[in-house]
């Protein structure tokens, strides 16, 4: 089955810096890669996703890149703000099966 | 627009007791699923459903039952609670492949088994 690895487990940056979180997956059939942000005591919230037919997607300060050959995808947050502090999860799934396999999460801390 | 609603938010059970975690969505989504979240392990799929009357096992189904009698509801039943089932449980739903697979999560149910 699918296995998703996520690094780093914790990431501390200064406000205004960029943050990058990386994930690798094992199942070449996976074609949907969402990223979730989870704040303390809340459920995961989708922040951006990418499908295997594109290599990059951007939404304001957030971008995701996908390298299908190497089976890895990354989340890029630019101009970080304290409110970006949260746990971020990557996931992979095969479209239509709705079975997300999650990474183990990255705790991002943005210091003012 | 309530989205995905889970109840209860918090629950303490004794070993051997049974209970049901409720999940309801008001988005007319076909797909619903249950995940558990444990420290350092991310979220793991317990059971999922692709439509009313259809359920299937995920990665960690043992000790849990589900049913899907309506499109809106997808309850998760713990048959005989064990301390290993202490976790945070999340229900999720999506409208399926045709509309892009966006999966929405509820706020979570914190379960402690003593």
Interface residues (C-beta under 8 A of the other chain):
Chain A: X1 X4 X6 X32 X34 X36 X41 X42 X43 X44 X45 X46 X49 X89 X91 X93 X95 X96 X98 X99 X100 X101 X102 X103 X104 X105
Chain B: X4 X31 X33 X35 X40 X41 X42 X43 X44 X45 X48 X50 X58 X59 X90 X92 X94 X96 X97 X101 X102 X103 X104 X105 X106 X107 X108
